[in-house]
Amino acid sequence: MANPTPVEPDHSAHIEKDAVEGIVHLMPIVLPLAGGVLMLLLASIAIYLA
């Protein structure tokens, strides 16, 4: 039911954009950056505790 049928088929239907589809194209950039930041934080904590 993500794309409901319009009441009047003659008019163009407003197609809802899925939230996941809006984010998926950013994943190859966001995931490595987040992993790098997490590794940096964990390494700094390990050095601080050593």
mmCIF entry with sequence, helices, sheets and N, C-alpha, C, O atoms, coordinates in Angstrom:
data_MODEL
# 
_entry.id   MODEL 
# 
_entity.id                         1 
_entity.type                       polymer 
_entity.pdbx_number_of_molecules   1 
# 
_entity_poly.entity_id                      1 
_entity_poly.type                           'polypeptide(L)' 
_entity_poly.nstd_linkage                   no 
_entity_poly.nstd_monomer                   no 
_entity_poly.pdbx_seq_one_letter_code       MANPTPVEPDHSAHIEKDAVEGIVHLMPIVLPLAGGVLMLLLASIAIYLA 
_entity_poly.pdbx_seq_one_letter_code_can   MANPTPVEPDHSAHIEKDAVEGIVHLMPIVLPLAGGVLMLLLASIAIYLA 
_entity_poly.pdbx_strand_id                 A 
# 
loop_
_entity_poly_seq.entity_id 
_entity_poly_seq.num 
_entity_poly_seq.mon_id 
_entity_poly_seq.hetero 
1 1  MET n 
1 2  ALA n 
1 3  ASN n 
1 4  PRO n 
1 5  THR n 
1 6  PRO n 
1 7  VAL n 
1 8  GLU n 
1 9  PRO n 
1 10 ASP n 
1 11 HIS n 
1 12 SER n 
1 13 ALA n 
1 14 HIS n 
1 15 ILE n 
1 16 GLU n 
1 17 LYS n 
1 18 ASP n 
1 19 ALA n 
1 20 VAL n 
1 21 GLU n 
1 22 GLY n 
1 23 ILE n 
1 24 VAL n 
1 25 HIS n 
1 26 LEU n 
1 27 MET n 
1 28 PRO n 
1 29 ILE n 
1 30 VAL n 
1 31 LEU n 
1 32 PRO n 
1 33 LEU n 
1 34 ALA n 
1 35 GLY n 
1 36 GLY n 
1 37 VAL n 
1 38 LEU n 
1 39 MET n 
1 40 LEU n 
1 41 LEU n 
1 42 LEU n 
1 43 ALA n 
1 44 SER n 
1 45 ILE n 
1 46 ALA n 
1 47 ILE n 
1 48 TYR n 
1 49 LEU n 
1 50 ALA n 
# 
_struct_asym.id          A 
_struct_asym.entity_id   1 
# 
loop_
_struct_conf.conf_type_id 
_struct_conf.id 
_struct_conf.pdbx_PDB_helix_id 
_struct_conf.beg_label_comp_id 
_struct_conf.beg_label_asym_id 
_struct_conf.beg_label_seq_id 
_struct_conf.pdbx_beg_PDB_ins_code 
_struct_conf.end_label_comp_id 
_struct_conf.end_label_asym_id 
_struct_conf.end_label_seq_id 
_struct_conf.pdbx_end_PDB_ins_code 
_struct_conf.beg_auth_comp_id 
_struct_conf.beg_auth_asym_id 
_struct_conf.beg_auth_seq_id 
_struct_conf.end_auth_comp_id 
_struct_conf.end_auth_asym_id 
_struct_conf.end_auth_seq_id 
_struct_conf.pdbx_PDB_helix_class 
_struct_conf.details 
_struct_conf.pdbx_PDB_helix_length 
HELX_P HELX_P1 AA1 ALA A 19 ? VAL A 24 ? ALA A 19 VAL A 24 1 ? 6  
HELX_P HELX_P2 AA2 MET A 27 ? LEU A 49 ? MET A 27 LEU A 49 1 ? 23 
# 
_struct_conf_type.id          HELX_P 
_struct_conf_type.criteria    ? 
_struct_conf_type.reference   ? 
# 
loop_
_atom_site.group_PDB 
_atom_site.id 
_atom_site.type_symbol 
_atom_site.label_atom_id 
_atom_site.label_alt_id 
_atom_site.label_comp_id 
_atom_site.label_asym_id 
_atom_site.label_entity_id 
_atom_site.label_seq_id 
_atom_site.pdbx_PDB_ins_code 
_atom_site.Cartn_x 
_atom_site.Cartn_y 
_atom_site.Cartn_z 
_atom_site.occupancy 
_atom_site.B_iso_or_equiv 
_atom_site.pdbx_formal_charge 
_atom_site.auth_seq_id 
_atom_site.auth_comp_id 
_atom_site.auth_asym_id 
_atom_site.auth_atom_id 
_atom_site.pdbx_PDB_model_num 
ATOM 1   N N  . MET A 1 1  ? 0.820   -1.198 0.000   1.00 0.00 ? 1  MET A N  1 
ATOM 2   C CA . MET A 1 1  ? 0.000   0.000  0.000   1.00 0.00 ? 1  MET A CA 1 
ATOM 3   C C  . MET A 1 1  ? 0.861   1.258  0.000   1.00 0.00 ? 1  MET A C  1 
ATOM 4   O O  . MET A 1 1  ? 0.399   2.325  0.403   1.00 0.00 ? 1  MET A O  1 
ATOM 5   N N  . ALA A 1 2  ? 2.102   1.140  -0.447  1.00 0.00 ? 2  ALA A N  1 
ATOM 6   C CA . ALA A 1 2  ? 2.962   2.312  -0.498  1.00 0.00 ? 2  ALA A CA 1 
ATOM 7   C C  . ALA A 1 2  ? 2.552   3.243  -1.632  1.00 0.00 ? 2  ALA A C  1 
ATOM 8   O O  . ALA A 1 2  ? 2.766   4.453  -1.549  1.00 0.00 ? 2  ALA A O  1 
ATOM 9   N N  . ASN A 1 3  ? 1.964   2.687  -2.692  1.00 0.00 ? 3  ASN A N  1 
ATOM 10  C CA . ASN A 1 3  ? 1.527   3.490  -3.830  1.00 0.00 ? 3  ASN A CA 1 
ATOM 11  C C  . ASN A 1 3  ? 0.020   3.314  -4.023  1.00 0.00 ? 3  ASN A C  1 
ATOM 12  O O  . ASN A 1 3  ? -0.404  2.487  -4.830  1.00 0.00 ? 3  ASN A O  1 
ATOM 13  N N  . PRO A 1 4  ? -0.789  4.073  -3.298  1.00 0.00 ? 4  PRO A N  1 
ATOM 14  C CA . PRO A 1 4  ? -2.238  3.890  -3.411  1.00 0.00 ? 4  PRO A CA 1 
ATOM 15  C C  . PRO A 1 4  ? -2.752  4.331  -4.776  1.00 0.00 ? 4  PRO A C  1 
ATOM 16  O O  . PRO A 1 4  ? -2.201  5.231  -5.409  1.00 0.00 ? 4  PRO A O  1 
ATOM 17  N N  . THR A 1 5  ? -3.824  3.670  -5.211  1.00 0.00 ? 5  THR A N  1 
ATOM 18  C CA . THR A 1 5  ? -4.451  4.025  -6.483  1.00 0.00 ? 5  THR A CA 1 
ATOM 19  C C  . THR A 1 5  ? -5.225  5.319  -6.307  1.00 0.00 ? 5  THR A C  1 
ATOM 20  O O  . THR A 1 5  ? -5.998  5.448  -5.358  1.00 0.00 ? 5  THR A O  1 
ATOM 21  N N  . PRO A 1 6  ? -5.031  6.290  -7.211  1.00 0.00 ? 6  PRO A N  1 
ATOM 22  C CA . PRO A 1 6  ? -5.778  7.549  -7.081  1.00 0.00 ? 6  PRO A CA 1 
ATOM 23  C C  . PRO A 1 6  ? -7.272  7.334  -7.296  1.00 0.00 ? 6  PRO A C  1 
ATOM 24  O O  . PRO A 1 6  ? -7.693  6.378  -7.947  1.00 0.00 ? 6  PRO A O  1 
ATOM 25  N N  . VAL A 1 7  ? -8.051  8.235  -6.739  1.00 0.00 ? 7  VAL A N  1 
ATOM 26  C CA . VAL A 1 7  ? -9.504  8.131  -6.875  1.00 0.00 ? 7  VAL A CA 1 
ATOM 27  C C  . VAL A 1 7  ? -9.900  8.315  -8.330  1.00 0.00 ? 7  VAL A C  1 
ATOM 28  O O  . VAL A 1 7  ? -10.732 7.571  -8.850  1.00 0.00 ? 7  VAL A O  1 
ATOM 29  N N  . GLU A 1 8  ? -9.311  9.293  -8.982  1.00 0.00 ? 8  GLU A N  1 
ATOM 30  C CA . GLU A 1 8  ? -9.590  9.541  -10.398 1.00 0.00 ? 8  GLU A CA 1 
ATOM 31  C C  . GLU A 1 8  ? -8.349  9.166  -11.205 1.00 0.00 ? 8  GLU A C  1 
ATOM 32  O O  . GLU A 1 8  ? -7.325  9.841  -11.101 1.00 0.00 ? 8  GLU A O  1 
ATOM 33  N N  . PRO A 1 9  ? -8.421  8.106  -12.005 1.00 0.00 ? 9  PRO A N  1 
ATOM 34  C CA . PRO A 1 9  ? -7.237  7.652  -12.734 1.00 0.00 ? 9  PRO A CA 1 
ATOM 35  C C  . PRO A 1 9  ? -6.720  8.656  -13.769 1.00 0.00 ? 9  PRO A C  1 
ATOM 36  O O  . PRO A 1 9  ? -5.581  8.534  -14.218 1.00 0.00 ? 9  PRO A O  1 
ATOM 37  N N  . ASP A 1 10 ? -7.528  9.638  -14.153 1.00 0.00 ? 10 ASP A N  1 
ATOM 38  C CA . ASP A 1 10 ? -7.098  10.601 -15.160 1.00 0.00 ? 10 ASP A CA 1 
ATOM 39  C C  . ASP A 1 10 ? -6.013  11.529 -14.613 1.00 0.00 ? 10 ASP A C  1 
ATOM 40  O O  . ASP A 1 10 ? -5.144  11.971 -15.364 1.00 0.00 ? 10 ASP A O  1 
ATOM 41  N N  . HIS A 1 11 ? -6.054  11.821 -13.345 1.00 0.00 ? 11 HIS A N  1 
ATOM 42  C CA . HIS A 1 11 ? -5.083  12.735 -12.745 1.00 0.00 ? 11 HIS A CA 1 
ATOM 43  C C  . HIS A 1 11 ? -3.816  11.969 -12.361 1.00 0.00 ? 11 HIS A C  1 
ATOM 44  O O  . HIS A 1 11 ? -3.865  10.782 -12.037 1.00 0.00 ? 11 HIS A O  1 
ATOM 45  N N  . SER A 1 12 ? -2.693  12.663 -12.402 1.00 0.00 ? 12 SER A N  1 
ATOM 46  C CA . SER A 1 12 ? -1.436  12.009 -12.046 1.00 0.00 ? 12 SER A CA 1 
ATOM 47  C C  . SER A 1 12 ? -1.426  11.712 -10.552 1.00 0.00 ? 12 SER A C  1 
ATOM 48  O O  . SER A 1 12 ? -1.853  12.529 -9.736  1.00 0.00 ? 12 SER A O  1 
ATOM 49  N N  . ALA A 1 13 ? -0.939  10.547 -10.219 1.00 0.00 ? 13 ALA A N  1 
ATOM 50  C CA . ALA A 1 13 ? -0.912  10.113 -8.822  1.00 0.00 ? 13 ALA A CA 1 
ATOM 51  C C  . ALA A 1 13 ? 0.346   10.646 -8.142  1.00 0.00 ? 13 ALA A C  1 
ATOM 52  O O  . ALA A 1 13 ? 1.423   10.684 -8.737  1.00 0.00 ? 13 ALA A O  1 
ATOM 53  N N  . HIS A 1 14 ? 0.191   11.055 -6.892  1.00 0.00 ? 14 HIS A N  1 
ATOM 54  C CA . HIS A 1 14 ? 1.338   11.478 -6.095  1.00 0.00 ? 14 HIS A CA 1 
ATOM 55  C C  . HIS A 1 14 ? 1.972   10.223 -5.516  1.00 0.00 ? 14 HIS A C  1 
ATOM 56  O O  . HIS A 1 14 ? 1.365   9.546  -4.686  1.00 0.00 ? 14 HIS A O  1 
ATOM 57  N N  . ILE A 1 15 ? 3.189   9.909  -5.948  1.00 0.00 ? 15 ILE A N  1 
ATOM 58  C CA . ILE A 1 15 ? 3.860   8.700  -5.500  1.00 0.00 ? 15 ILE A CA 1 
ATOM 59  C C  . ILE A 1 15 ? 4.712   9.046  -4.276  1.00 0.00 ? 15 ILE A C  1 
ATOM 60  O O  . ILE A 1 15 ? 5.563   9.935  -4.327  1.00 0.00 ? 15 ILE A O  1 
ATOM 61  N N  . GLU A 1 16 ? 4.468   8.332  -3.184  1.00 0.00 ? 16 GLU A N  1 
ATOM 62  C CA . GLU A 1 16 ? 5.222   8.565  -1.961  1.00 0.00 ? 16 GLU A CA 1 
ATOM 63  C C  . GLU A 1 16 ? 6.604   7.946  -2.102  1.00 0.00 ? 16 GLU A C  1 
ATOM 64  O O  . GLU A 1 16 ? 6.739   6.826  -2.594  1.00 0.00 ? 16 GLU A O  1 
ATOM 65  N N  . LYS A 1 17 ? 7.627   8.669  -1.675  1.00 0.00 ? 17 LYS A N  1 
ATOM 66  C CA . LYS A 1 17 ? 8.989   8.147  -1.715  1.00 0.00 ? 17 LYS A CA 1 
ATOM 67  C C  . LYS A 1 17 ? 9.268   7.434  -0.395  1.00 0.00 ? 17 LYS A C  1 
ATOM 68  O O  . LYS A 1 17 ? 9.038   7.977  0.686   1.00 0.00 ? 17 LYS A O  1 
ATOM 69  N N  . ASP A 1 18 ? 9.757   6.234  -0.508  1.00 0.00 ? 18 ASP A N  1 
ATOM 70  C CA . ASP A 1 18 ? 10.062  5.434  0.667   1.00 0.00 ? 18 ASP A CA 1 
ATOM 71  C C  . ASP A 1 18 ? 11.266  6.028  1.398   1.00 0.00 ? 18 ASP A C  1 
ATOM 72  O O  . ASP A 1 18 ? 12.216  6.483  0.763   1.00 0.00 ? 18 ASP A O  1 
ATOM 73  N N  . ALA A 1 19 ? 11.227  6.023  2.712   1.00 0.00 ? 19 ALA A N  1 
ATOM 74  C CA . ALA A 1 19 ? 12.313  6.604  3.502   1.00 0.00 ? 19 ALA A CA 1 
ATOM 75  C C  . ALA A 1 19 ? 13.618  5.835  3.304   1.00 0.00 ? 19 ALA A C  1 
ATOM 76  O O  . ALA A 1 19 ? 14.694  6.433  3.278   1.00 0.00 ? 19 ALA A O  1 
ATOM 77  N N  . VAL A 1 20 ? 13.527  4.525  3.167   1.00 0.00 ? 20 VAL A N  1 
ATOM 78  C CA . VAL A 1 20 ? 14.737  3.718  2.983   1.00 0.00 ? 20 VAL A CA 1 
ATOM 79  C C  . VAL A 1 20 ? 15.377  4.012  1.634   1.00 0.00 ? 20 VAL A C  1 
ATOM 80  O O  . VAL A 1 20 ? 16.600  4.097  1.529   1.00 0.00 ? 20 VAL A O  1 
ATOM 81  N N  . GLU A 1 21 ? 14.545  4.169  0.591   1.00 0.00 ? 21 GLU A N  1 
ATOM 82  C CA . GLU A 1 21 ? 15.078  4.460  -0.737  1.00 0.00 ? 21 GLU A CA 1 
ATOM 83  C C  . GLU A 1 21 ? 15.789  5.808  -0.775  1.00 0.00 ? 21 GLU A C  1 
ATOM 84  O O  . GLU A 1 21 ? 16.692  6.002  -1.589  1.00 0.00 ? 21 GLU A O  1 
ATOM 85  N N  . GLY A 1 22 ? 15.404  6.734  0.084   1.00 0.00 ? 22 GLY A N  1 
ATOM 86  C CA . GLY A 1 22 ? 16.061  8.030  0.125   1.00 0.00 ? 22 GLY A CA 1 
ATOM 87  C C  . GLY A 1 22 ? 17.433  7.993  0.784   1.00 0.00 ? 22 GLY A C  1 
ATOM 88  O O  . GLY A 1 22 ? 18.253  8.885  0.570   1.00 0.00 ? 22 GLY A O  1 
ATOM 89  N N  . ILE A 1 23 ? 17.683  6.961  1.585   1.00 0.00 ? 23 ILE A N  1 
ATOM 90  C CA . ILE A 1 23 ? 18.933  6.889  2.341   1.00 0.00 ? 23 ILE A CA 1 
ATOM 91  C C  . ILE A 1 23 ? 19.932  5.906  1.730   1.00 0.00 ? 23 ILE A C  1 
ATOM 92  O O  . ILE A 1 23 ? 21.140  6.040  1.929   1.00 0.00 ? 23 ILE A O  1 
ATOM 93  N N  . VAL A 1 24 ? 19.427  4.922  0.989   1.00 0.00 ? 24 VAL A N  1 
ATOM 94  C CA . VAL A 1 24 ? 20.276  3.827  0.522   1.00 0.00 ? 24 VAL A CA 1 
ATOM 95  C C  . VAL A 1 24 ? 21.467  4.312  -0.296  1.00 0.00 ? 24 VAL A C  1 
ATOM 96  O O  . VAL A 1 24 ? 22.556  3.752  -0.171  1.00 0.00 ? 24 VAL A O  1 
ATOM 97  N N  . HIS A 1 25 ? 21.294  5.330  -1.124  1.00 0.00 ? 25 HIS A N  1 
ATOM 98  C CA . HIS A 1 25 ? 22.399  5.777  -1.976  1.00 0.00 ? 25 HIS A CA 1 
ATOM 99  C C  . HIS A 1 25 ? 23.524  6.442  -1.185  1.00 0.00 ? 25 HIS A C  1 
ATOM 100 O O  . HIS A 1 25 ? 24.614  6.635  -1.724  1.00 0.00 ? 25 HIS A O  1 
ATOM 101 N N  . LEU A 1 26 ? 23.289  6.794  0.067   1.00 0.00 ? 26 LEU A N  1 
ATOM 102 C CA . LEU A 1 26 ? 24.336  7.388  0.901   1.00 0.00 ? 26 LEU A CA 1 
ATOM 103 C C  . LEU A 1 26 ? 25.123  6.359  1.701   1.00 0.00 ? 26 LEU A C  1 
ATOM 104 O O  . LEU A 1 26 ? 26.157  6.692  2.281   1.00 0.00 ? 26 LEU A O  1 
ATOM 105 N N  . MET A 1 27 ? 24.653  5.114  1.741   1.00 0.00 ? 27 MET A N  1 
ATOM 106 C CA . MET A 1 27 ? 25.284  4.098  2.578   1.00 0.00 ? 27 MET A CA 1 
ATOM 107 C C  . MET A 1 27 ? 26.750  3.843  2.241   1.00 0.00 ? 27 MET A C  1 
ATOM 108 O O  . MET A 1 27 ? 27.536  3.692  3.176   1.00 0.00 ? 27 MET A O  1 
ATOM 109 N N  . PRO A 1 28 ? 27.183  3.783  0.973   1.00 0.00 ? 28 PRO A N  1 
ATOM 110 C CA . PRO A 1 28 ? 28.610  3.540  0.720   1.00 0.00 ? 28 PRO A CA 1 
ATOM 111 C C  . PRO A 1 28 ? 29.519  4.645  1.239   1.00 0.00 ? 28 PRO A C  1 
ATOM 112 O O  . PRO A 1 28 ? 30.722  4.425  1.380   1.00 0.00 ? 28 PRO A O  1 
ATOM 113 N N  . ILE A 1 29 ? 28.987  5.813  1.523   1.00 0.00 ? 29 ILE A N  1 
ATOM 114 C CA . ILE A 1 29 ? 29.787  6.912  2.055   1.00 0.00 ? 29 ILE A CA 1 
ATOM 115 C C  . ILE A 1 29 ? 29.680  6.963  3.576   1.00 0.00 ? 29 ILE A C  1 
ATOM 116 O O  . ILE A 1 29 ? 30.680  7.147  4.270   1.00 0.00 ? 29 ILE A O  1 
ATOM 117 N N  . VAL A 1 30 ? 28.478  6.800  4.082   1.00 0.00 ? 30 VAL A N  1 
ATOM 118 C CA . VAL A 1 30 ? 28.231  6.979  5.515   1.00 0.00 ? 30 VAL A CA 1 
ATOM 119 C C  . VAL A 1 30 ? 28.813  5.830  6.345   1.00 0.00 ? 30 VAL A C  1 
ATOM 120 O O  . VAL A 1 30 ? 29.404  6.072  7.398   1.00 0.00 ? 30 VAL A O  1 
ATOM 121 N N  . LEU A 1 31 ? 28.654  4.596  5.889   1.00 0.00 ? 31 LEU A N  1 
ATOM 122 C CA . LEU A 1 31 ? 29.115  3.464  6.698   1.00 0.00 ? 31 LEU A CA 1 
ATOM 123 C C  . LEU A 1 31 ? 30.628  3.454  6.920   1.00 0.00 ? 31 LEU A C  1 
ATOM 124 O O  . LEU A 1 31 ? 31.054  3.264  8.059   1.00 0.00 ? 31 LEU A O  1 
ATOM 125 N N  . PRO A 1 32 ? 31.468  3.649  5.889   1.00 0.00 ? 32 PRO A N  1 
ATOM 126 C CA . PRO A 1 32 ? 32.908  3.690  6.176   1.00 0.00 ? 32 PRO A CA 1 
ATOM 127 C C  . PRO A 1 32 ? 33.310  4.869  7.058   1.00 0.00 ? 32 PRO A C  1 
ATOM 128 O O  . PRO A 1 32 ? 34.198  4.734  7.900   1.00 0.00 ? 32 PRO A O  1 
ATOM 129 N N  . LEU A 1 33 ? 32.672  6.017  6.876   1.00 0.00 ? 33 LEU A N  1 
ATOM 130 C CA . LEU A 1 33 ? 32.990  7.166  7.731   1.00 0.00 ? 33 LEU A CA 1 
ATOM 131 C C  . LEU A 1 33 ? 32.613  6.889  9.181   1.00 0.00 ? 33 LEU A C  1 
ATOM 132 O O  . LEU A 1 33 ? 33.377  7.192  10.097  1.00 0.00 ? 33 LEU A O  1 
ATOM 133 N N  . ALA A 1 34 ? 31.439  6.313  9.381   1.00 0.00 ? 34 ALA A N  1 
ATOM 134 C CA . ALA A 1 34 ? 31.017  5.992  10.746  1.00 0.00 ? 34 ALA A CA 1 
ATOM 135 C C  . ALA A 1 34 ? 31.938  4.942  11.354  1.00 0.00 ? 34 ALA A C  1 
ATOM 136 O O  . ALA A 1 34 ? 32.266  5.021  12.538  1.00 0.00 ? 34 ALA A O  1 
ATOM 137 N N  . GLY A 1 35 ? 32.360  3.958  10.558  1.00 0.00 ? 35 GLY A N  1 
ATOM 138 C CA . GLY A 1 35 ? 33.291  2.949  11.053  1.00 0.00 ? 35 GLY A CA 1 
ATOM 139 C C  . GLY A 1 35 ? 34.630  3.551  11.433  1.00 0.00 ? 35 GLY A C  1 
ATOM 140 O O  . GLY A 1 35 ? 35.217  3.174  12.447  1.00 0.00 ? 35 GLY A O  1 
ATOM 141 N N  . GLY A 1 36 ? 35.118  4.488  10.623  1.00 0.00 ? 36 GLY A N  1 
ATOM 142 C CA . GLY A 1 36 ? 36.379  5.152  10.927  1.00 0.00 ? 36 GLY A CA 1 
ATOM 143 C C  . GLY A 1 36 ? 36.309  5.966  12.200  1.00 0.00 ? 36 GLY A C  1 
ATOM 144 O O  . GLY A 1 36 ? 37.235  5.941  13.009  1.00 0.00 ? 36 GLY A O  1 
ATOM 145 N N  . VAL A 1 37 ? 35.224  6.680  12.380  1.00 0.00 ? 37 VAL A N  1 
ATOM 146 C CA . VAL A 1 37 ? 35.051  7.474  13.605  1.00 0.00 ? 37 VAL A CA 1 
ATOM 147 C C  . VAL A 1 37 ? 34.954  6.564  14.824  1.00 0.00 ? 37 VAL A C  1 
ATOM 148 O O  . VAL A 1 37 ? 35.531  6.857  15.871  1.00 0.00 ? 37 VAL A O  1 
ATOM 149 N N  . LEU A 1 38 ? 34.228  5.466  14.687  1.00 0.00 ? 38 LEU A N  1 
ATOM 150 C CA . LEU A 1 38 ? 34.086  4.538  15.806  1.00 0.00 ? 38 LEU A CA 1 
ATOM 151 C C  . LEU A 1 38 ? 35.422  3.907  16.169  1.00 0.00 ? 38 LEU A C  1 
ATOM 152 O O  . LEU A 1 38 ? 35.740  3.767  17.350  1.00 0.00 ? 38 LEU A O  1 
ATOM 153 N N  . MET A 1 39 ? 36.219  3.521  15.150  1.00 0.00 ? 39 MET A N  1 
ATOM 154 C CA . MET A 1 39 ? 37.539  2.952  15.426  1.00 0.00 ? 39 MET A CA 1 
ATOM 155 C C  . MET A 1 39 ? 38.458  3.979  16.088  1.00 0.00 ? 39 MET A C  1 
ATOM 156 O O  . MET A 1 39 ? 39.225  3.635  16.987  1.00 0.00 ? 39 MET A O  1 
ATOM 157 N N  . LEU A 1 40 ? 38.386  5.220  15.654  1.00 0.00 ? 40 LEU A N  1 
ATOM 158 C CA . LEU A 1 40 ? 39.208  6.271  16.258  1.00 0.00 ? 40 LEU A CA 1 
ATOM 159 C C  . LEU A 1 40 ? 38.828  6.487  17.722  1.00 0.00 ? 40 LEU A C  1 
ATOM 160 O O  . LEU A 1 40 ? 39.703  6.624  18.577  1.00 0.00 ? 40 LEU A O  1 
ATOM 161 N N  . LEU A 1 41 ? 37.537  6.519  18.011  1.00 0.00 ? 41 LEU A N  1 
ATOM 162 C CA . LEU A 1 41 ? 37.089  6.685  19.380  1.00 0.00 ? 41 LEU A CA 1 
ATOM 163 C C  . LEU A 1 41 ? 37.510  5.507  20.255  1.00 0.00 ? 41 LEU A C  1 
ATOM 164 O O  . LEU A 1 41 ? 37.990  5.699  21.373  1.00 0.00 ? 41 LEU A O  1 
ATOM 165 N N  . LEU A 1 42 ? 37.331  4.294  19.748  1.00 0.00 ? 42 LEU A N  1 
ATOM 166 C CA . LEU A 1 42 ? 37.713  3.129  20.533  1.00 0.00 ? 42 LEU A CA 1 
ATOM 167 C C  . LEU A 1 42 ? 39.218  3.068  20.747  1.00 0.00 ? 42 LEU A C  1 
ATOM 168 O O  . LEU A 1 42 ? 39.662  2.690  21.831  1.00 0.00 ? 42 LEU A O  1 
ATOM 169 N N  . ALA A 1 43 ? 40.011  3.427  19.752  1.00 0.00 ? 43 ALA A N  1 
ATOM 170 C CA . ALA A 1 43 ? 41.467  3.433  19.908  1.00 0.00 ? 43 ALA A CA 1 
ATOM 171 C C  . ALA A 1 43 ? 41.895  4.485  20.923  1.00 0.00 ? 43 ALA A C  1 
ATOM 172 O O  . ALA A 1 43 ? 42.788  4.240  21.734  1.00 0.00 ? 43 ALA A O  1 
ATOM 173 N N  . SER A 1 44 ? 41.263  5.652  20.881  1.00 0.00 ? 44 SER A N  1 
ATOM 174 C CA . SER A 1 44 ? 41.636  6.693  21.851  1.00 0.00 ? 44 SER A CA 1 
ATOM 175 C C  . SER A 1 44 ? 41.257  6.293  23.274  1.00 0.00 ? 44 SER A C  1 
ATOM 176 O O  . SER A 1 44 ? 41.977  6.606  24.222  1.00 0.00 ? 44 SER A O  1 
ATOM 177 N N  . ILE A 1 45 ? 40.133  5.606  23.421  1.00 0.00 ? 45 ILE A N  1 
ATOM 178 C CA . ILE A 1 45 ? 39.761  5.129  24.749  1.00 0.00 ? 45 ILE A CA 1 
ATOM 179 C C  . ILE A 1 45 ? 40.761  4.060  25.233  1.00 0.00 ? 45 ILE A C  1 
ATOM 180 O O  . ILE A 1 45 ? 41.147  4.046  26.401  1.00 0.00 ? 45 ILE A O  1 
ATOM 181 N N  . ALA A 1 46 ? 41.172  3.168  24.316  1.00 0.00 ? 46 ALA A N  1 
ATOM 182 C CA . ALA A 1 46 ? 42.122  2.114  24.689  1.00 0.00 ? 46 ALA A CA 1 
ATOM 183 C C  . ALA A 1 46 ? 43.462  2.706  25.081  1.00 0.00 ? 46 ALA A C  1 
ATOM 184 O O  . ALA A 1 46 ? 44.088  2.236  26.031  1.00 0.00 ? 46 ALA A O  1 
ATOM 185 N N  . ILE A 1 47 ? 43.914  3.723  24.375  1.00 0.00 ? 47 ILE A N  1 
ATOM 186 C CA . ILE A 1 47 ? 45.185  4.375  24.710  1.00 0.00 ? 47 ILE A CA 1 
ATOM 187 C C  . ILE A 1 47 ? 45.068  5.110  26.041  1.00 0.00 ? 47 ILE A C  1 
ATOM 188 O O  . ILE A 1 47 ? 46.002  5.108  26.843  1.00 0.00 ? 47 ILE A O  1 
ATOM 189 N N  . TYR A 1 48 ? 43.922  5.734  26.269  1.00 0.00 ? 48 TYR A N  1 
ATOM 190 C CA . TYR A 1 48 ? 43.710  6.465  27.532  1.00 0.00 ? 48 TYR A CA 1 
ATOM 191 C C  . TYR A 1 48 ? 43.722  5.517  28.725  1.00 0.00 ? 48 TYR A C  1 
ATOM 192 O O  . TYR A 1 48 ? 44.250  5.856  29.784  1.00 0.00 ? 48 TYR A O  1 
ATOM 193 N N  . LEU A 1 49 ? 43.146  4.338  28.559  1.00 0.00 ? 49 LEU A N  1 
ATOM 194 C CA . LEU A 1 49 ? 43.067  3.387  29.664  1.00 0.00 ? 49 LEU A CA 1 
ATOM 195 C C  . LEU A 1 49 ? 44.370  2.614  29.858  1.00 0.00 ? 49 LEU A C  1 
ATOM 196 O O  . LEU A 1 49 ? 44.603  2.071  30.938  1.00 0.00 ? 49 LEU A O  1 
ATOM 197 N N  . ALA A 1 50 ? 45.212  2.554  28.849  1.00 0.00 ? 50 ALA A N  1 
ATOM 198 C CA . ALA A 1 50 ? 46.461  1.760  28.947  1.00 0.00 ? 50 ALA A CA 1 
ATOM 199 C C  . ALA A 1 50 ? 47.491  2.442  29.835  1.00 0.00 ? 50 ALA A C  1 
ATOM 200 O O  . ALA A 1 50 ? 48.588  1.917  30.024  1.00 0.00 ? 50 ALA A O  1 
# 
